[in-house]
Amino acid sequence: MHSIGEIIKTGREMLNMTQEELAQKIRVGTQTIAKYESGEQIPSNQTILKLSTVLDIPASELLQQSTSVNP
């Protein structure tokens, strides 16, 4: 099972997109993307929906991973 950060990073890399490009598309800072990918921060449900659209990953897959993370 992959973490939400791994899924975001893999999806971004499959689209040959930089962290900066992804950040601009979902309107967050580049550091925020880095934190999502490293697991330091979990995106909000609203941000997960944006990531789903931009990365073409089912929101259900991202949401499932965001809720299975231990605090």
mmCIF file of the N, C-alpha and C atoms, coordinates in Angstrom:
data_MODEL
# 
_entry.id   MODEL 
# 
loop_
_atom_site.group_PDB 
_atom_site.id 
_atom_site.type_symbol 
_atom_site.label_atom_id 
_atom_site.label_alt_id 
_atom_site.label_comp_id 
_atom_site.label_asym_id 
_atom_site.label_entity_id 
_atom_site.label_seq_id 
_atom_site.pdbx_PDB_ins_code 
_atom_site.Cartn_x 
_atom_site.Cartn_y 
_atom_site.Cartn_z 
_atom_site.occupancy 
_atom_site.B_iso_or_equiv 
_atom_site.pdbx_formal_charge 
_atom_site.auth_seq_id 
_atom_site.auth_comp_id 
_atom_site.auth_asym_id 
_atom_site.auth_atom_id 
_atom_site.pdbx_PDB_model_num 
ATOM 1   N N  . MET A 1 1  ? 0.847   -1.191 0.000   1.00 0.00 ? 1  MET A N  1 
ATOM 2   C CA . MET A 1 1  ? 0.000   0.000  0.000   1.00 0.00 ? 1  MET A CA 1 
ATOM 3   C C  . MET A 1 1  ? 0.887   1.248  0.000   1.00 0.00 ? 1  MET A C  1 
ATOM 4   N N  . HIS A 1 2  ? 0.563   2.178  -0.851  1.00 0.00 ? 2  HIS A N  1 
ATOM 5   C CA . HIS A 1 2  ? 1.354   3.399  -0.961  1.00 0.00 ? 2  HIS A CA 1 
ATOM 6   C C  . HIS A 1 2  ? 0.718   4.518  -0.156  1.00 0.00 ? 2  HIS A C  1 
ATOM 7   N N  . SER A 1 3  ? 1.557   5.405  0.341   1.00 0.00 ? 3  SER A N  1 
ATOM 8   C CA . SER A 1 3  ? 1.035   6.568  1.065   1.00 0.00 ? 3  SER A CA 1 
ATOM 9   C C  . SER A 1 3  ? 0.494   7.577  0.057   1.00 0.00 ? 3  SER A C  1 
ATOM 10  N N  . ILE A 1 4  ? -0.307  8.506  0.550   1.00 0.00 ? 4  ILE A N  1 
ATOM 11  C CA . ILE A 1 4  ? -0.859  9.532  -0.336  1.00 0.00 ? 4  ILE A CA 1 
ATOM 12  C C  . ILE A 1 4  ? 0.271   10.345 -0.974  1.00 0.00 ? 4  ILE A C  1 
ATOM 13  N N  . GLY A 1 5  ? 1.348   10.581 -0.219  1.00 0.00 ? 5  GLY A N  1 
ATOM 14  C CA . GLY A 1 5  ? 2.486   11.332 -0.759  1.00 0.00 ? 5  GLY A CA 1 
ATOM 15  C C  . GLY A 1 5  ? 3.138   10.617 -1.927  1.00 0.00 ? 5  GLY A C  1 
ATOM 16  N N  . GLU A 1 6  ? 3.284   9.292  -1.796  1.00 0.00 ? 6  GLU A N  1 
ATOM 17  C CA . GLU A 1 6  ? 3.869   8.499  -2.884  1.00 0.00 ? 6  GLU A CA 1 
ATOM 18  C C  . GLU A 1 6  ? 2.977   8.522  -4.122  1.00 0.00 ? 6  GLU A C  1 
ATOM 19  N N  . ILE A 1 7  ? 1.664   8.461  -3.898  1.00 0.00 ? 7  ILE A N  1 
ATOM 20  C CA . ILE A 1 7  ? 0.727   8.484  -5.020  1.00 0.00 ? 7  ILE A CA 1 
ATOM 21  C C  . ILE A 1 7  ? 0.798   9.826  -5.739  1.00 0.00 ? 7  ILE A C  1 
ATOM 22  N N  . ILE A 1 8  ? 0.857   10.918 -4.971  1.00 0.00 ? 8  ILE A N  1 
ATOM 23  C CA . ILE A 1 8  ? 0.956   12.260 -5.566  1.00 0.00 ? 8  ILE A CA 1 
ATOM 24  C C  . ILE A 1 8  ? 2.247   12.381 -6.369  1.00 0.00 ? 8  ILE A C  1 
ATOM 25  N N  . LYS A 1 9  ? 3.352   11.956 -5.767  1.00 0.00 ? 9  LYS A N  1 
ATOM 26  C CA . LYS A 1 9  ? 4.653   12.078 -6.434  1.00 0.00 ? 9  LYS A CA 1 
ATOM 27  C C  . LYS A 1 9  ? 4.689   11.247 -7.715  1.00 0.00 ? 9  LYS A C  1 
ATOM 28  N N  . THR A 1 10 ? 4.226   10.011 -7.641  1.00 0.00 ? 10 THR A N  1 
ATOM 29  C CA . THR A 1 10 ? 4.216   9.135  -8.816  1.00 0.00 ? 10 THR A CA 1 
ATOM 30  C C  . THR A 1 10 ? 3.347   9.721  -9.916  1.00 0.00 ? 10 THR A C  1 
ATOM 31  N N  . GLY A 1 11 ? 2.160   10.197 -9.539  1.00 0.00 ? 11 GLY A N  1 
ATOM 32  C CA . GLY A 1 11 ? 1.258   10.792 -10.524 1.00 0.00 ? 11 GLY A CA 1 
ATOM 33  C C  . GLY A 1 11 ? 1.869   12.011 -11.188 1.00 0.00 ? 11 GLY A C  1 
ATOM 34  N N  . ARG A 1 12 ? 2.515   12.834 -10.386 1.00 0.00 ? 12 ARG A N  1 
ATOM 35  C CA . ARG A 1 12 ? 3.160   14.052 -10.915 1.00 0.00 ? 12 ARG A CA 1 
ATOM 36  C C  . ARG A 1 12 ? 4.290   13.677 -11.858 1.00 0.00 ? 12 ARG A C  1 
ATOM 37  N N  . GLU A 1 13 ? 5.109   12.724 -11.461 1.00 0.00 ? 13 GLU A N  1 
ATOM 38  C CA . GLU A 1 13 ? 6.249   12.328 -12.297 1.00 0.00 ? 13 GLU A CA 1 
ATOM 39  C C  . GLU A 1 13 ? 5.791   11.667 -13.597 1.00 0.00 ? 13 GLU A C  1 
ATOM 40  N N  . MET A 1 14 ? 4.688   10.927 -13.555 1.00 0.00 ? 14 MET A N  1 
ATOM 41  C CA . MET A 1 14 ? 4.175   10.289 -14.774 1.00 0.00 ? 14 MET A CA 1 
ATOM 42  C C  . MET A 1 14 ? 3.735   11.330 -15.798 1.00 0.00 ? 14 MET A C  1 
ATOM 43  N N  . LEU A 1 15 ? 3.362   12.507 -15.321 1.00 0.00 ? 15 LEU A N  1 
ATOM 44  C CA . LEU A 1 15 ? 2.958   13.598 -16.208 1.00 0.00 ? 15 LEU A CA 1 
ATOM 45  C C  . LEU A 1 15 ? 4.132   14.535 -16.529 1.00 0.00 ? 15 LEU A C  1 
ATOM 46  N N  . ASN A 1 16 ? 5.342   14.141 -16.102 1.00 0.00 ? 16 ASN A N  1 
ATOM 47  C CA . ASN A 1 16 ? 6.537   14.966 -16.302 1.00 0.00 ? 16 ASN A CA 1 
ATOM 48  C C  . ASN A 1 16 ? 6.324   16.389 -15.795 1.00 0.00 ? 16 ASN A C  1 
ATOM 49  N N  . MET A 1 17 ? 5.742   16.491 -14.616 1.00 0.00 ? 17 MET A N  1 
ATOM 50  C CA . MET A 1 17 ? 5.413   17.786 -14.030 1.00 0.00 ? 17 MET A CA 1 
ATOM 51  C C  . MET A 1 17 ? 6.329   18.037 -12.834 1.00 0.00 ? 17 MET A C  1 
ATOM 52  N N  . THR A 1 18 ? 6.805   19.264 -12.701 1.00 0.00 ? 18 THR A N  1 
ATOM 53  C CA . THR A 1 18 ? 7.616   19.606 -11.540 1.00 0.00 ? 18 THR A CA 1 
ATOM 54  C C  . THR A 1 18 ? 6.691   19.893 -10.353 1.00 0.00 ? 18 THR A C  1 
ATOM 55  N N  . GLN A 1 19 ? 7.279   19.911 -9.169  1.00 0.00 ? 19 GLN A N  1 
ATOM 56  C CA . GLN A 1 19 ? 6.502   20.286 -7.977  1.00 0.00 ? 19 GLN A CA 1 
ATOM 57  C C  . GLN A 1 19 ? 5.940   21.696 -8.149  1.00 0.00 ? 19 GLN A C  1 
ATOM 58  N N  . GLU A 1 20 ? 6.728   22.571 -8.742  1.00 0.00 ? 20 GLU A N  1 
ATOM 59  C CA . GLU A 1 20 ? 6.300   23.956 -8.949  1.00 0.00 ? 20 GLU A CA 1 
ATOM 60  C C  . GLU A 1 20 ? 5.094   24.027 -9.883  1.00 0.00 ? 20 GLU A C  1 
ATOM 61  N N  . GLU A 1 21 ? 5.129   23.249 -10.961 1.00 0.00 ? 21 GLU A N  1 
ATOM 62  C CA . GLU A 1 21 ? 4.002   23.242 -11.908 1.00 0.00 ? 21 GLU A CA 1 
ATOM 63  C C  . GLU A 1 21 ? 2.728   22.724 -11.238 1.00 0.00 ? 21 GLU A C  1 
ATOM 64  N N  . LEU A 1 22 ? 2.866   21.655 -10.467 1.00 0.00 ? 22 LEU A N  1 
ATOM 65  C CA . LEU A 1 22 ? 1.705   21.107 -9.773  1.00 0.00 ? 22 LEU A CA 1 
ATOM 66  C C  . LEU A 1 22 ? 1.165   22.113 -8.758  1.00 0.00 ? 22 LEU A C  1 
ATOM 67  N N  . ALA A 1 23 ? 2.073   22.756 -8.044  1.00 0.00 ? 23 ALA A N  1 
ATOM 68  C CA . ALA A 1 23 ? 1.667   23.762 -7.050  1.00 0.00 ? 23 ALA A CA 1 
ATOM 69  C C  . ALA A 1 23 ? 0.855   24.877 -7.704  1.00 0.00 ? 23 ALA A C  1 
ATOM 70  N N  . GLN A 1 24 ? 1.307   25.346 -8.859  1.00 0.00 ? 24 GLN A N  1 
ATOM 71  C CA . GLN A 1 24 ? 0.585   26.406 -9.567  1.00 0.00 ? 24 GLN A CA 1 
ATOM 72  C C  . GLN A 1 24 ? -0.797  25.943 -10.005 1.00 0.00 ? 24 GLN A C  1 
ATOM 73  N N  . LYS A 1 25 ? -0.890  24.704 -10.471 1.00 0.00 ? 25 LYS A N  1 
ATOM 74  C CA . LYS A 1 25 ? -2.166  24.195 -10.972 1.00 0.00 ? 25 LYS A CA 1 
ATOM 75  C C  . LYS A 1 25 ? -3.207  24.037 -9.869  1.00 0.00 ? 25 LYS A C  1 
ATOM 76  N N  . ILE A 1 26 ? -2.758  23.679 -8.659  1.00 0.00 ? 26 ILE A N  1 
ATOM 77  C CA . ILE A 1 26 ? -3.737  23.506 -7.574  1.00 0.00 ? 26 ILE A CA 1 
ATOM 78  C C  . ILE A 1 26 ? -3.713  24.680 -6.590  1.00 0.00 ? 26 ILE A C  1 
ATOM 79  N N  . ARG A 1 27 ? -2.935  25.691 -6.933  1.00 0.00 ? 27 ARG A N  1 
ATOM 80  C CA . ARG A 1 27 ? -2.899  26.947 -6.170  1.00 0.00 ? 27 ARG A CA 1 
ATOM 81  C C  . ARG A 1 27 ? -2.427  26.788 -4.729  1.00 0.00 ? 27 ARG A C  1 
ATOM 82  N N  . VAL A 1 28 ? -1.295  26.098 -4.571  1.00 0.00 ? 28 VAL A N  1 
ATOM 83  C CA . VAL A 1 28 ? -0.626  26.017 -3.276  1.00 0.00 ? 28 VAL A CA 1 
ATOM 84  C C  . VAL A 1 28 ? 0.850   26.334 -3.508  1.00 0.00 ? 28 VAL A C  1 
ATOM 85  N N  . GLY A 1 29 ? 1.609   26.448 -2.437  1.00 0.00 ? 29 GLY A N  1 
ATOM 86  C CA . GLY A 1 29 ? 3.039   26.713 -2.551  1.00 0.00 ? 29 GLY A CA 1 
ATOM 87  C C  . GLY A 1 29 ? 3.817   25.456 -2.907  1.00 0.00 ? 29 GLY A C  1 
ATOM 88  N N  . THR A 1 30 ? 4.975   25.659 -3.513  1.00 0.00 ? 30 THR A N  1 
ATOM 89  C CA . THR A 1 30 ? 5.841   24.525 -3.879  1.00 0.00 ? 30 THR A CA 1 
ATOM 90  C C  . THR A 1 30 ? 6.238   23.726 -2.642  1.00 0.00 ? 30 THR A C  1 
ATOM 91  N N  . GLN A 1 31 ? 6.489   24.421 -1.530  1.00 0.00 ? 31 GLN A N  1 
ATOM 92  C CA . GLN A 1 31 ? 6.858   23.736 -0.285  1.00 0.00 ? 31 GLN A CA 1 
ATOM 93  C C  . GLN A 1 31 ? 5.723   22.832 0.197   1.00 0.00 ? 31 GLN A C  1 
ATOM 94  N N  . THR A 1 32 ? 4.497   23.244 -0.069  1.00 0.00 ? 32 THR A N  1 
ATOM 95  C CA . THR A 1 32 ? 3.340   22.441 0.336   1.00 0.00 ? 32 THR A CA 1 
ATOM 96  C C  . THR A 1 32 ? 3.335   21.119 -0.425  1.00 0.00 ? 32 THR A C  1 
ATOM 97  N N  . ILE A 1 33 ? 3.626   21.167 -1.711  1.00 0.00 ? 33 ILE A N  1 
ATOM 98  C CA . ILE A 1 33 ? 3.700   19.931 -2.509  1.00 0.00 ? 33 ILE A CA 1 
ATOM 99  C C  . ILE A 1 33 ? 4.798   19.033 -1.949  1.00 0.00 ? 33 ILE A C  1 
ATOM 100 N N  . ALA A 1 34 ? 5.937   19.610 -1.632  1.00 0.00 ? 34 ALA A N  1 
ATOM 101 C CA . ALA A 1 34 ? 7.047   18.829 -1.071  1.00 0.00 ? 34 ALA A CA 1 
ATOM 102 C C  . ALA A 1 34 ? 6.620   18.164 0.237   1.00 0.00 ? 34 ALA A C  1 
ATOM 103 N N  . LYS A 1 35 ? 5.860   18.881 1.052   1.00 0.00 ? 35 LYS A N  1 
ATOM 104 C CA . LYS A 1 35 ? 5.390   18.318 2.329   1.00 0.00 ? 35 LYS A CA 1 
ATOM 105 C C  . LYS A 1 35 ? 4.379   17.202 2.101   1.00 0.00 ? 35 LYS A C  1 
ATOM 106 N N  . TYR A 1 36 ? 3.514   17.366 1.114   1.00 0.00 ? 36 TYR A N  1 
ATOM 107 C CA . TYR A 1 36 ? 2.559   16.300 0.790   1.00 0.00 ? 36 TYR A CA 1 
ATOM 108 C C  . TYR A 1 36 ? 3.317   15.049 0.371   1.00 0.00 ? 36 TYR A C  1 
ATOM 109 N N  . GLU A 1 37 ? 4.290   15.225 -0.511  1.00 0.00 ? 37 GLU A N  1 
ATOM 110 C CA . GLU A 1 37 ? 5.024   14.077 -1.055  1.00 0.00 ? 37 GLU A CA 1 
ATOM 111 C C  . GLU A 1 37 ? 5.885   13.383 -0.006  1.00 0.00 ? 37 GLU A C  1 
ATOM 112 N N  . SER A 1 38 ? 6.391   14.132 0.958   1.00 0.00 ? 38 SER A N  1 
ATOM 113 C CA . SER A 1 38 ? 7.230   13.537 2.005   1.00 0.00 ? 38 SER A CA 1 
ATOM 114 C C  . SER A 1 38 ? 6.404   12.957 3.147   1.00 0.00 ? 38 SER A C  1 
ATOM 115 N N  . GLY A 1 39 ? 5.105   13.246 3.139   1.00 0.00 ? 39 GLY A N  1 
ATOM 116 C CA . GLY A 1 39 ? 4.247   12.750 4.206   1.00 0.00 ? 39 GLY A CA 1 
ATOM 117 C C  . GLY A 1 39 ? 4.200   13.653 5.426   1.00 0.00 ? 39 GLY A C  1 
ATOM 118 N N  . GLU A 1 40 ? 4.872   14.803 5.345   1.00 0.00 ? 40 GLU A N  1 
ATOM 119 C CA . GLU A 1 40 ? 4.880   15.760 6.457   1.00 0.00 ? 40 GLU A CA 1 
ATOM 120 C C  . GLU A 1 40 ? 3.514   16.387 6.677   1.00 0.00 ? 40 GLU A C  1 
ATOM 121 N N  . GLN A 1 41 ? 2.754   16.512 5.599   1.00 0.00 ? 41 GLN A N  1 
ATOM 122 C CA . GLN A 1 41 ? 1.454   17.176 5.641   1.00 0.00 ? 41 GLN A CA 1 
ATOM 123 C C  . GLN A 1 41 ? 0.474   16.384 4.789   1.00 0.00 ? 41 GLN A C  1 
ATOM 124 N N  . ILE A 1 42 ? -0.778  16.338 5.229   1.00 0.00 ? 42 ILE A N  1 
ATOM 125 C CA . ILE A 1 42 ? -1.832  15.650 4.479   1.00 0.00 ? 42 ILE A CA 1 
ATOM 126 C C  . ILE A 1 42 ? -2.723  16.719 3.847   1.00 0.00 ? 42 ILE A C  1 
ATOM 127 N N  . PRO A 1 43 ? -2.988  16.620 2.542   1.00 0.00 ? 43 PRO A N  1 
ATOM 128 C CA . PRO A 1 43 ? -3.839  17.629 1.901   1.00 0.00 ? 43 PRO A CA 1 
ATOM 129 C C  . PRO A 1 43 ? -5.272  17.579 2.417   1.00 0.00 ? 43 PRO A C  1 
ATOM 130 N N  . SER A 1 44 ? -5.928  18.725 2.401   1.00 0.00 ? 44 SER A N  1 
ATOM 131 C CA . SER A 1 44 ? -7.341  18.795 2.776   1.00 0.00 ? 44 SER A CA 1 
ATOM 132 C C  . SER A 1 44 ? -8.166  18.068 1.712   1.00 0.00 ? 44 SER A C  1 
ATOM 133 N N  . ASN A 1 45 ? -9.414  17.769 2.046   1.00 0.00 ? 45 ASN A N  1 
ATOM 134 C CA . ASN A 1 45 ? -10.279 17.094 1.070   1.00 0.00 ? 45 ASN A CA 1 
ATOM 135 C C  . ASN A 1 45 ? -10.455 17.928 -0.190  1.00 0.00 ? 45 ASN A C  1 
ATOM 136 N N  . GLN A 1 46 ? -10.555 19.243 -0.030  1.00 0.00 ? 46 GLN A N  1 
ATOM 137 C CA . GLN A 1 46 ? -10.700 20.130 -1.195  1.00 0.00 ? 46 GLN A CA 1 
ATOM 138 C C  . GLN A 1 46 ? -9.455  20.043 -2.088  1.00 0.00 ? 46 GLN A C  1 
ATOM 139 N N  . THR A 1 47 ? -8.278  20.034 -1.465  1.00 0.00 ? 47 THR A N  1 
ATOM 140 C CA . THR A 1 47 ? -7.029  19.934 -2.219  1.00 0.00 ? 47 THR A CA 1 
ATOM 141 C C  . THR A 1 47 ? -6.910  18.561 -2.879  1.00 0.00 ? 47 THR A C  1 
ATOM 142 N N  . ILE A 1 48 ? -7.375  17.532 -2.192  1.00 0.00 ? 48 ILE A N  1 
ATOM 143 C CA . ILE A 1 48 ? -7.351  16.185 -2.772  1.00 0.00 ? 48 ILE A CA 1 
ATOM 144 C C  . ILE A 1 48 ? -8.175  16.148 -4.056  1.00 0.00 ? 48 ILE A C  1 
ATOM 145 N N  . LEU A 1 49 ? -9.313  16.831 -4.063  1.00 0.00 ? 49 LEU A N  1 
ATOM 146 C CA . LEU A 1 49 ? -10.141 16.873 -5.275  1.00 0.00 ? 49 LEU A CA 1 
ATOM 147 C C  . LEU A 1 49 ? -9.411  17.579 -6.410  1.00 0.00 ? 49 LEU A C  1 
ATOM 148 N N  . LYS A 1 50 ? -8.677  18.643 -6.093  1.00 0.00 ? 50 LYS A N  1 
ATOM 149 C CA . LYS A 1 50 ? -7.898  19.347 -7.119  1.00 0.00 ? 50 LYS A CA 1 
ATOM 150 C C  . LYS A 1 50 ? -6.772  18.450 -7.638  1.00 0.00 ? 50 LYS A C  1 
ATOM 151 N N  . LEU A 1 51 ? -6.087  17.779 -6.717  1.00 0.00 ? 51 LEU A N  1 
ATOM 152 C CA . LEU A 1 51 ? -5.008  16.869 -7.113  1.00 0.00 ? 51 LEU A CA 1 
ATOM 153 C C  . LEU A 1 51 ? -5.551  15.760 -8.003  1.00 0.00 ? 51 LEU A C  1 
ATOM 154 N N  . SER A 1 52 ? -6.703  15.238 -7.643  1.00 0.00 ? 52 SER A N  1 
ATOM 155 C CA . SER A 1 52 ? -7.335  14.178 -8.423  1.00 0.00 ? 52 SER A CA 1 
ATOM 156 C C  . SER A 1 52 ? -7.554  14.624 -9.867  1.00 0.00 ? 52 SER A C  1 
ATOM 157 N N  . THR A 1 53 ? -8.056  15.833 -10.028 1.00 0.00 ? 53 THR A N  1 
ATOM 158 C CA . THR A 1 53 ? -8.337  16.360 -11.367 1.00 0.00 ? 53 THR A CA 1 
ATOM 159 C C  . THR A 1 53 ? -7.053  16.569 -12.154 1.00 0.00 ? 53 THR A C  1 
ATOM 160 N N  . VAL A 1 54 ? -6.074  17.236 -11.553 1.00 0.00 ? 54 VAL A N  1 
ATOM 161 C CA . VAL A 1 54 ? -4.830  17.575 -12.249 1.00 0.00 ? 54 VAL A CA 1 
ATOM 162 C C  . VAL A 1 54 ? -4.012  16.322 -12.572 1.00 0.00 ? 54 VAL A C  1 
ATOM 163 N N  . LEU A 1 55 ? -3.939  15.389 -11.628 1.00 0.00 ? 55 LEU A N  1 
ATOM 164 C CA . LEU A 1 55 ? -3.102  14.205 -11.811 1.00 0.00 ? 55 LEU A CA 1 
ATOM 165 C C  . LEU A 1 55 ? -3.857  13.039 -12.459 1.00 0.00 ? 55 LEU A C  1 
ATOM 166 N N  . ASP A 1 56 ? -5.163  13.195 -12.662 1.00 0.00 ? 56 ASP A N  1 
ATOM 167 C CA . ASP A 1 56 ? -5.998  12.154 -13.240 1.00 0.00 ? 56 ASP A CA 1 
ATOM 168 C C  . ASP A 1 56 ? -5.911  10.869 -12.420 1.00 0.00 ? 56 ASP A C  1 
ATOM 169 N N  . ILE A 1 57 ? -6.063  11.039 -11.111 1.00 0.00 ? 57 ILE A N  1 
ATOM 170 C CA . ILE A 1 57 ? -6.079  9.919  -10.166 1.00 0.00 ? 57 ILE A CA 1 
ATOM 171 C C  . ILE A 1 57 ? -7.446  9.958  -9.485  1.00 0.00 ? 57 ILE A C  1 
ATOM 172 N N  . PRO A 1 58 ? -8.127  8.824  -9.357  1.00 0.00 ? 58 PRO A N  1 
ATOM 173 C CA . PRO A 1 58 ? -9.441  8.854  -8.703  1.00 0.00 ? 58 PRO A CA 1 
ATOM 174 C C  . PRO A 1 58 ? -9.358  9.460  -7.304  1.00 0.00 ? 58 PRO A C  1 
ATOM 175 N N  . ALA A 1 59 ? -10.256 10.387 -7.021  1.00 0.00 ? 59 ALA A N  1 
ATOM 176 C CA . ALA A 1 59 ? -10.278 11.033 -5.704  1.00 0.00 ? 59 ALA A CA 1 
ATOM 177 C C  . ALA A 1 59 ? -10.445 9.992  -4.609  1.00 0.00 ? 59 ALA A C  1 
ATOM 178 N N  . SER A 1 60 ? -11.212 8.949  -4.893  1.00 0.00 ? 60 SER A N  1 
ATOM 179 C CA . SER A 1 60 ? -11.439 7.905  -3.883  1.00 0.00 ? 60 SER A CA 1 
ATOM 180 C C  . SER A 1 60 ? -10.121 7.250  -3.462  1.00 0.00 ? 60 SER A C  1 
ATOM 181 N N  . GLU A 1 61 ? -9.201  7.085  -4.416  1.00 0.00 ? 61 GLU A N  1 
ATOM 182 C CA . GLU A 1 61 ? -7.897  6.482  -4.100  1.00 0.00 ? 61 GLU A CA 1 
ATOM 183 C C  . GLU A 1 61 ? -7.095  7.405  -3.173  1.00 0.00 ? 61 GLU A C  1 
ATOM 184 N N  . LEU A 1 62 ? -7.111  8.692  -3.482  1.00 0.00 ? 62 LEU A N  1 
ATOM 185 C CA . LEU A 1 62 ? -6.389  9.656  -2.647  1.00 0.00 ? 62 LEU A CA 1 
ATOM 186 C C  . LEU A 1 62 ? -7.038  9.791  -1.276  1.00 0.00 ? 62 LEU A C  1 
ATOM 187 N N  . LEU A 1 63 ? -8.360  9.863  -1.245  1.00 0.00 ? 63 LEU A N  1 
ATOM 188 C CA . LEU A 1 63 ? -9.077  10.013 0.023   1.00 0.00 ? 63 LEU A CA 1 
ATOM 189 C C  . LEU A 1 63 ? -8.860  8.802  0.912   1.00 0.00 ? 63 LEU A C  1 
ATOM 190 N N  . GLN A 1 64 ? -8.853  7.623  0.314   1.00 0.00 ? 64 GLN A N  1 
ATOM 191 C CA . GLN A 1 64 ? -8.640  6.398  1.077   1.00 0.00 ? 64 GLN A CA 1 
ATOM 192 C C  . GLN A 1 64 ? -7.271  6.428  1.758   1.00 0.00 ? 64 GLN A C  1 
ATOM 193 N N  . GLN A 1 65 ? -6.264  6.889  1.034   1.00 0.00 ? 65 GLN A N  1 
ATOM 194 C CA . GLN A 1 65 ? -4.920  6.941  1.593   1.00 0.00 ? 65 GLN A CA 1 
ATOM 195 C C  . GLN A 1 65 ? -4.782  8.031  2.641   1.00 0.00 ? 65 GLN A C  1 
ATOM 196 N N  . SER A 1 66 ? -5.511  9.137  2.489   1.00 0.00 ? 66 SER A N  1 
ATOM 197 C CA . SER A 1 66 ? -5.394  10.230 3.455   1.00 0.00 ? 66 SER A CA 1 
ATOM 198 C C  . SER A 1 66 ? -6.016  9.850  4.793   1.00 0.00 ? 66 SER A C  1 
ATOM 199 N N  . THR A 1 67 ? -6.995  8.963  4.765   1.00 0.00 ? 67 THR A N  1 
ATOM 200 C CA . THR A 1 67 ? -7.641  8.583  6.020   1.00 0.00 ? 67 THR A CA 1 
ATOM 201 C C  . THR A 1 67 ? -6.965  7.384  6.684   1.00 0.00 ? 67 THR A C  1 
ATOM 202 N N  . SER A 1 68 ? -6.090  6.701  5.957   1.00 0.00 ? 68 SER A N  1 
ATOM 203 C CA . SER A 1 68 ? -5.426  5.534  6.528   1.00 0.00 ? 68 SER A CA 1 
ATOM 204 C C  . SER A 1 68 ? -4.064  5.870  7.151   1.00 0.00 ? 68 SER A C  1 
ATOM 205 N N  . VAL A 1 69 ? -3.728  7.143  7.180   1.00 0.00 ? 69 VAL A N  1 
ATOM 206 C CA . VAL A 1 69 ? -2.440  7.588  7.737   1.00 0.00 ? 69 VAL A CA 1 
ATOM 207 C C  . VAL A 1 69 ? -2.580  7.692  9.254   1.00 0.00 ? 69 VAL A C  1 
ATOM 208 N N  . ASN A 1 70 ? -1.605  7.171  9.968   1.00 0.00 ? 70 ASN A N  1 
ATOM 209 C CA . ASN A 1 70 ? -1.627  7.283  11.427  1.00 0.00 ? 70 ASN A CA 1 
ATOM 210 C C  . ASN A 1 70 ? -1.174  8.668  11.848  1.00 0.00 ? 70 ASN A C  1 
ATOM 211 N N  . PRO A 1 71 ? -1.845  9.280  12.831  1.00 0.00 ? 71 PRO A N  1 
ATOM 212 C CA . PRO A 1 71 ? -1.439  10.630 13.267  1.00 0.00 ? 71 PRO A CA 1 
ATOM 213 C C  . PRO A 1 71 ? -0.116  10.633 13.981  1.00 0.00 ? 71 PRO A C  1 
# 
